[in-house]
Amino acid sequence: MVAEEAAPGPGTATTAYEWLGGEARVRALVDRFYDLMDLEPGYAELRAAHGETLEGARDKLFWFLSGWLGGPDLYIAQFGHPRLRARHMPFRIGIRERDQWLACMAQAMRELAVDPELAARLETSFYQTADWMRNQGA
């Protein structure tokens, strides 16, 4: 059995993608995020907005986060510019959905033991993006 190498820290990683641990860790984060969305009653409104299956959403978030974190631009290679706000307009996104998304991602990061400094930085960026995505007052 080969021991897994620790993800590089803030002093050695050149991108958040590397700091997180690369492709496998981004995939693990996305998978845990969507698993929690399915499991936790506190994320019910967020889960309801995603339809019956989460498979397409899992892949799209993984592809998007890979590039957003400084890794390969997988999403852009397939779909072009993310146009996040426009792509999310058909879905009701209010404060409740924003807060559930943020809480679910924070829980996923905690459960995967993401470096607390990186997690704090990501939570700030996630909040800014999630708040900008709101298209409903509440």
N, C-alpha and C positions, 0 to 999 in steps of 0.2 A: 504494500500500500504506500503510495506516494503522498507525503504531507502537502497540503495546499499552502501556497505562498501567501503571506499576508499582503493585503492591498497596500500599495504605496501610500505614504502619508502626505500631508500638505507640503512638506519640504521637498519631496522627491517626485510627486506626480505633477505632470504638466497640465493635466485637465481633470475636471471632476469625474469624467469617465474612468480615467486611470485610478484616481483616488478611491472611487467606489469599488474598483476591482475588475473593470472591463466587462466584456460581453456577458459572461456567465452571471456576474453579479447584477447587472442591469436586468437581465431576464428573470433572475430570482426575485428581484424587487418588484417587478411588474407582476409576476405570477402571484406573489404573496399579497400584493395590493388587491388584485381581482379575487383571490381566494377569500380574503377578509370581507370584501364587498358581498360575496355570496353567503358568508357565514354569520356575520355580525348584524343583529337587528338594528343597531344604531346607524347603519348605512342603508337602510331600506329605500329611502327616496332616491339616493344616488344609484342604487342597484336597479330600481324600477326604470330609470331613465335609459338603461342600456339594452332593453329588449330581452328576448329569451336566452340568447347565448352571449357569452363574453369573449369568444375566441377571436373574432375580428378585432375587437377593442384591445385585447391583450397584445396582438401583433402590432397594431398601429401605435400603441403607447410605447412598446419596446423600440420600434423603429424610430419614433420621434425622440424619445429620451436618449437614445444612442447618440444622435447628432447634437441634440440640445446640450448634452453633457460634455461634448467635445470629442466624441468618438465618430465612427463612420456615419455619414448622412444617409442612412438607410431609407428614411421616410421620403426625403427630397428626391432620391434616386427613383423611387417608385411613383410618387404623386406630385412632385414639384413643391413649390412653396407651401408650407403648412397652412397658412391662412386660418389660424386657430379660431379666431372669433367667428369668421364666416362659416366655418365647418360646424361649429357648435350652435349656431343660431337656431336650428330647428328644435333644439332641446331646451326645455325650461331649466335655466340655471339661475337660481336665486341664492340668497345668503345661506339657506339650509343646505343646498346641494354643494355650494362652495365649501362650507365648513365640514361637511361629511367627506368630501374628496380630500381635503387637507388632513383631517383626522385619520382617515384610512391610510393615506400615504405615510403620515407620521408613525402610525402603528406598525406598518410594514417595515419602515426603516429601523424602528426600535427592535422589532423581532429579528431582523437580520443583522443586528449589531453594527449598523452603519456608524462609522466614526462620528461621535457627537458633534465635533466641529463642522464636518461636512454636512451632517444632517441639519444643523442650525442654518447653515448657509442655504441649503436646498429649500428648507421650509420657508425662508424669507422670499426666495425667488418663486417658489410654488404659490405662495400667497399672492404675490403681485400678479402673476399670470392668472390664477384662479379668480381673483377679484375682477380683473379686466374682462373675463369671460362672462360675467353675470349679465343676463338679459332680462331679469325680473327683479323687482324691488325687494321681495322677501324670499 
